Amino acid sequence: MERKTSFAENESYHVYSRGVEKRKIFTNIKDYDRFIALLYIMNQDSSYRMSNFLQNKKNLKNIFNEKRSTPLVSILSYCLMPNHFHLILYEKKEGGISKFMSKLLTAYSMYFNTKYERSGPLFLRPFRSKHIGNDPQYLYIFSYVHLNPLSIINDDWKNNGIKNKQS
């Protein structure tokens, strides 16, 4: 399937995907931690096998000490929700976003399917993306991504605003 938004080097994009059938893709803190670790370690030109890292009984938090080759993208922002995620990515290398997303989604799907004894795709395909072309779009999308989790706490916050419950 051809992508609606073609990627270009030195440009920024809002990239997002959700679980098939709106299923939860993060069920506990360890799932979130694994995805964040994969955001870091899969963002490189070289291939990387998580199983090699984990076989050495290393703590997942130590993944951030691992050496990486040239990053494919700059991760400007991210938000992880129970059934979907948002990333704001800057493509540093031609084909970087596509390669990074392929590595990230494959690695996380393999982890999730093994852990929860399931098979098949975890994410809708293809992942969605929108080009961010100007400053007003940047301001909007950064706000959108960071305010997205508020809907978990208060799904009507857009209409009623944000209130300090302790006052």
C-alpha positions as CSV (number, residue, x, y, z in Angstrom):
1,M,0.0,0.0,0.0
2,E,1.4,3.4,-1.0
3,R,1.8,5.9,1.8
4,K,-0.3,9.1,1.5
5,T,2.6,11.1,3.1
6,S,6.0,10.5,1.5
7,F,8.9,11.2,3.8
8,A,11.7,13.6,3.1
9,E,15.0,14.0,4.8
10,N,15.2,17.0,7.2
11,E,11.5,17.2,7.7
12,S,9.2,16.5,10.7
13,Y,6.2,14.2,10.9
14,H,3.5,13.2,13.3
15,V,3.5,9.4,13.2
16,Y,0.9,7.3,15.0
17,S,-0.6,3.9,15.2
18,R,-3.0,1.9,17.3
19,G,-3.7,-1.7,18.1
20,V,-5.7,-3.9,15.7
21,E,-9.4,-4.0,16.8
22,K,-8.5,-1.1,19.1
23,R,-6.9,-3.6,21.4
24,K,-4.6,-2.5,24.2
25,I,-1.0,-2.6,23.2
26,F,0.3,-1.6,26.6
27,T,-1.2,-3.5,29.5
28,N,1.3,-2.7,32.3
29,I,4.4,-0.6,33.1
30,K,6.8,-3.2,31.7
31,D,5.1,-2.9,28.3
32,Y,5.6,0.8,28.3
33,D,9.2,0.4,29.5
34,R,9.9,-2.0,26.7
35,F,8.5,0.3,24.0
36,I,10.5,3.2,25.4
37,A,13.7,1.1,25.3
38,L,12.9,0.1,21.8
39,L,12.4,3.8,20.8
40,Y,16.1,4.3,21.8
41,I,17.8,1.1,20.6
42,M,16.0,0.6,17.3
43,N,16.8,4.2,16.3
44,Q,20.0,3.3,14.5
45,D,21.2,2.2,11.1
46,S,22.6,-1.1,12.3
47,S,20.5,-4.1,13.2
48,Y,20.1,-4.9,16.9
49,R,18.8,-8.0,18.6
50,M,17.1,-7.4,21.9
51,S,17.4,-11.1,22.8
52,N,21.2,-10.8,22.8
53,F,21.0,-7.9,25.3
54,L,18.5,-9.7,27.5
55,Q,20.3,-13.0,27.5
56,N,23.1,-11.3,29.4
57,K,20.6,-10.7,32.3
58,K,21.0,-7.0,31.9
59,N,18.4,-4.7,33.3
60,L,16.2,-3.1,30.6
61,K,17.2,0.4,31.9
62,N,20.8,-0.3,31.0
63,I,19.8,-0.4,27.3
64,F,20.4,3.4,27.3
65,N,24.1,2.7,27.9
66,E,24.3,0.6,24.8
67,K,26.3,2.0,21.9
68,R,24.3,2.8,18.7
69,S,25.3,3.5,15.2
70,T,24.0,6.6,13.4
71,P,20.4,7.5,14.4
72,L,17.7,7.3,11.7
73,V,15.4,9.9,13.2
74,S,15.3,12.5,16.0
75,I,12.4,11.7,18.4
76,L,11.1,15.1,19.2
77,S,8.1,14.0,21.3
78,Y,6.1,10.9,22.1
79,C,3.0,9.8,23.9
80,L,2.0,6.2,24.8
81,M,-1.6,5.5,25.4
82,P,-3.1,2.1,26.3
83,N,-4.2,1.3,22.8
84,H,-2.2,3.7,20.6
85,F,0.9,5.9,20.4
86,H,2.0,9.2,18.9
87,L,5.5,10.2,17.8
88,I,6.9,13.4,16.4
89,L,9.8,12.4,14.3
90,Y,12.4,14.3,12.3
91,E,13.9,12.3,9.5
92,K,17.7,12.6,9.7
93,K,18.5,10.1,7.0
94,E,16.7,9.2,3.8
95,G,14.3,6.4,4.5
96,G,14.9,6.8,8.2
97,I,11.3,7.0,9.4
98,S,10.2,4.0,7.4
99,K,13.2,1.9,8.6
100,F,12.9,3.0,12.2
101,M,9.1,2.3,12.3
102,S,9.6,-1.1,10.7
103,K,12.2,-2.0,13.3
104,L,10.2,-0.6,16.2
105,L,6.9,-2.1,15.4
106,T,8.3,-5.5,14.5
107,A,10.4,-5.7,17.7
108,Y,7.5,-4.6,20.0
109,S,5.0,-6.9,18.2
110,M,7.4,-9.9,18.7
111,Y,7.8,-9.0,22.4
112,F,4.1,-8.5,22.9
113,N,3.0,-11.7,21.0
114,T,5.5,-13.8,22.9
115,K,4.6,-12.4,26.3
116,Y,0.9,-12.7,25.8
117,E,1.0,-15.9,23.9
118,R,-0.7,-14.5,20.8
119,S,0.1,-14.4,17.1
120,G,-0.7,-12.1,14.2
121,P,-0.4,-8.4,13.7
122,L,-0.6,-6.1,16.7
123,F,-0.8,-2.7,14.9
124,L,-2.9,-1.4,12.1
125,R,-1.0,-1.2,8.9
126,P,0.4,1.0,7.6
127,F,1.2,3.3,10.5
128,R,-0.2,6.8,9.9
129,S,1.7,9.9,9.4
130,K,1.3,13.6,8.7
131,H,3.9,16.1,7.6
132,I,4.5,19.1,9.9
133,G,5.2,22.0,7.6
134,N,5.1,25.2,9.6
135,D,5.3,26.7,13.1
136,P,1.5,26.8,13.8
137,Q,1.3,23.0,13.0
138,Y,4.3,22.4,15.3
139,L,2.5,24.2,18.1
140,Y,-0.7,22.4,17.6
141,I,0.7,18.9,17.2
142,F,3.0,19.2,20.2
143,S,0.0,20.3,22.3
144,Y,-2.2,17.6,20.9
145,V,0.4,14.8,21.6
146,H,1.1,16.0,25.2
147,L,-2.5,16.7,26.1
148,N,-3.8,13.4,24.7
149,P,-3.4,11.5,28.0
150,L,-5.8,13.9,29.7
151,S,-8.7,12.0,28.1
152,I,-7.9,9.0,30.3
153,I,-8.4,11.1,33.4
154,N,-11.2,13.3,32.2
155,D,-12.7,12.6,28.8
156,D,-14.6,16.0,28.8
157,W,-11.5,18.2,29.6
158,K,-11.7,19.9,26.1
159,N,-15.2,21.3,26.9
160,N,-14.8,22.0,30.7
161,G,-11.1,22.8,30.8
162,I,-8.5,21.6,33.2
163,K,-9.1,22.1,36.9
164,N,-6.9,21.6,39.9
165,K,-8.8,19.0,41.9
166,Q,-6.9,19.9,45.1
167,S,-8.1,23.5,45.2
